[in-house]
Amino acid sequence: MPSSGVILATSARPVNTLDVSAEDRQMHDDTGAMLSTAHPARRVVSLVPSLTETVALTMPGVLVGATDWCTQPPDLEVPRIGGTKNPRLGAVIALEPDVVVANAEENRPADIDALRGSGVPVWVTAPTTVAQALISLRRMLAMLRAIDPPRWLVEAERVWSDEAPPPRHQAVVPIWRRPWMVLGRDTFAGDLLARLGVGNVFAGQNERYPRIDLDRLPAHDLVVLPDEPYAFSATDGPEVFPDVPVALVSGRHLTWYGPSLVEARDVLAAQLAAGLPGHRVP
């Protein structure tokens, strides 16, 4: 059975504020579910690559399990428990985690519910903007009882402290092919691009990741192709958009929230400039 450092309770209250005082014994995750913490987490399983990197770099030795897709840090050596969409729940439970960290978008509700139903506490993140992500990371680390906010988080907050400028370009941002899907409304990646001066022509869609018809695209002057979740590359993707500039960008720096945020601004600015000569990040 899971160790008793973190006990799951329930609540439907949404979380919009930051409260990370050291005396807290009860905290709500991003979805409103409440965890009661009795001591600092000693055993954590992560179902999200960016949260794996976050925990591994901030609290060395605490992470005891991660998904097959968790590639950072490169030297991470922990048991693998399957994919983000199909984790082996028995393997997760067998690791006896104090808490499992997950994401409302990346992980299936059925898996989260099944873990909770087995007595495993699960902390779920759900940011849709850069600002929300930074708060979410602080709150998660406070729940895990990290001693102090890590330097990388303080630096990331500084790097991303400015508001989004008026967009200089309007982009189509595919995230999948066969079928073609793009960034739509209310996405972390869309907000991050906006902070770099790139608007999303599908931001007004009802869906967050709508399927599109390539023959009926809104007016745009840029296509941004990340290398994940679909592995767009110089030979897979740009040929479909011969009439507009294409920027090939790092999917990790565009979609992950965690330590990669420190360098994401500079990395993406350089990649956008390579695809769109003359573009300057505000």
N, C-alpha and C positions, 0 to 999 in steps of 0.2 A: 504494500500500500504506500501512497505518497507520504513523505515525512510531513510533520505537522507545523512547519514554520509558517505556512501561509494557508489560511482557511477561507474558502469561498462562501460569500453570501450573495444576495441578489438585491438589485435595485434597478429602477427604470429612469433614474435621474440623469439627464445629460450633463456632461462636464464641459464647462467653458472657461474655467478659471484655473490658475496655477496655485497649488497649495502643497508645498513639499517640506513642511516643518518636520524636524527630526522626531518630534513627539507623536506624530500621526501613527495610529494603529489601524485605521480603516481608511481606505482610499478607493475611489471609483475609477475604473478604467475609462477609455474614450467612449465606450458604448453605454456606460452607466452601471455596469456590473461592479459589485463591491468586493474587495479583498480585505481581509483582516490579517495583518502581519504581526507575528509574535517575535521574530528575530530576523536579522539579515538573511536573505536567501543564500543558501549554500549549494543548492543543486537547481540549475535552470536548464530547460530544454527550449530551444528556439525553433519556430516553424517559419521564420522569415529571414531571408539572407541579410538584410540591412540590420535587423535586430541582433542577429548572430554576431555580426561585426561589432555592433555597439556593446554588447555584453562582454565579448571576448577581450576587447581592448580596454574596457573600463573596469572590469572585475575579473582579472585573470584567475583561472582555476575554478570559477563558478559554473561555467557552461559544461554540461555533461551530455548534451545531445543536440544535433542539428540536422537540417534536411540535406539531401543530396545536392541541392542547388546552392548551398551556403559555401561560397568560394573565398570568402574573406573572414579573417586574415588568411593569407596563403598557407601558413604553417599550422593551421588549425587541425588538431587531432582529437576528435571526439567521435563517439558512435553516430552513425547516420541512420535516420529513421524513415527514409523515403522522401517523397516529394512534398511540395507545399500543398498540392491539391489532393494527394493520396498518401498521407503519412501512415505508417504502420502503428496504429494506436496501441497495440499490445506492446510494441517496443518502447513507445513513449512511457507507458505506465510502468513497465519493468525497470526503467531508469530511476524511478521513485523521485521525481522532481518536486521541489518545494513549489515551483510555479512553472508554467509553460507560457512563453510570450508568443503572441500571434497577431494577425492583422485581419481586420474585418473584410478587406478586399482580397487579400492574398489567400486566405484560408477559408475552407468551407464551414458554414455554420453547423452542419451536421457533425463534423469532426470536433469542433469546439464543444458542442453540446454533449457529445459522447464522452469526451475527456472529463468534463465537469460532472457528468452523470456517474463516472467511475471514481469520483472523489478527487480528481486532479484539478487544482486551481489553475485558471487560465486568465491571463491579462491580455486584453485585446486593444490594439492601437487602431486609430481610424482617421489620421489627418488627411485633409484635402488641400491644404496650403502649406507653404514653407513655415509661416509663423505657427500654425497649429502643430506642425511636425516638431519644431523646437520645443514647444511647451510639452507635447506628448512625450518626447524623449526625457525631459527633466522629470516628469511625473513618473514615468516607468522606472527610471533609475532611483528615484526616491522610494518607490514601492519596494524595490530590490534592496534598499538601504545602502546604496553606494555612499561612501563617506562624504565626499564632496563632489560638486559638479566637475566633470573632467575638463581638462584644458581644451580638448577638441570641441566640446560643446560650447564653451564660452567663446572660443574663436569663431565657431560657426554662427553663433548669434550675432557677433560683430560683422562678419562677412555679409550676412543677409539682413542687416538692420534697416536698409533703405526700402521705401515703398516702391512698387512697380511704376516705372515711367510710362509715358504714352508710347504705344507700340510703334516701332519704326518699320516693321514688316508684319505681314499676315501669312501664317503658315498652315499647311496641312501636316499633321504629325501622325503618320501611320504607326501602329504598334503590332499589327499582324497582317499576314498575307494569306489568301486562300482560306477564308474570305478576307477581303480588305477591311480592316477596322482601324479607327483613329481615336486620338484623344478627343473627348467631348467635354461636357460640362463638369465643373467642380473636381478637378484632378490636381494632385500634388505636382505632377510634371507640368501641367498647363500653367499653374501658378508660378513655378520656377522659371519657365520660359518667359512669362510675362515680365518677371523681374530682370530679364536680360534684354528686354525690348522687343520680344517676339510675341505677337498675338496669335491666337488659335481661332481659325475661321469656323470651327465647329463648337466653340465654347457655348453657343446658345442652344445646342441640341438638348433634347429631353434626356437622352441617354449619356452615360459617362464614357462609354466606349462603343459608339455606334458603328454599324456596318455602313459602307459607303459604295456608291456607284461612281467609278472613275470617270465616267462620261458626263457626270453632273456635279462637278466640284464647284464650290463657291470661288469667287475671285481670290487669288492668292499670288504671292510673289516669292514663295519659298516653300520647300518641302524639307522637313526634318525627319531623318531616318535613324532611330536608335538601334543599337545592336542587341537589345533585349527589350521585351520578351521574345520577339521575333529577331533572328540574327540577320538584320539587313547589313549589306556590305557593298563594296564598290561594284561587285558583279551581281548583286541580287537586290534590286529595288530601284536604283537611279534610272535604269533604262526605261522605266514606266513613265517617267516624268521628264521627257527630253526638252520641254519648252521653258522650264523654270529652274533656278538654281536649287541644288540639293546639298544639304549639310548632313554628313554622316557623323553621328555623335555617340558618345558613351552612354549606354542604357543605364549602367550603374550610377553614373553621375547625374543622370536626368531623373531617375525614378527611385533611387535609394535615399532614405533619410537615416542619417547616422554620421559616423566619422567622415564619410566621403563628402559631406556637405562643405567641409573646410576647403577643399580644392575644387569642388564642382564648378564654382563660378568661373575660375580661370580656365579650367579644362574645357568647359562648354563654350566660353567666349572664343577661345582659339579655334574650336571646331566649327562654330558658326561663321567665323571670319573666313575660314578656309573654303567653306561652301558658298559664302556670299561676300565676295571682296568688297570692302568699303564699310561693312557692318562693324559698328563699334558698340560694345556693351556700355550702357550708361554708368 
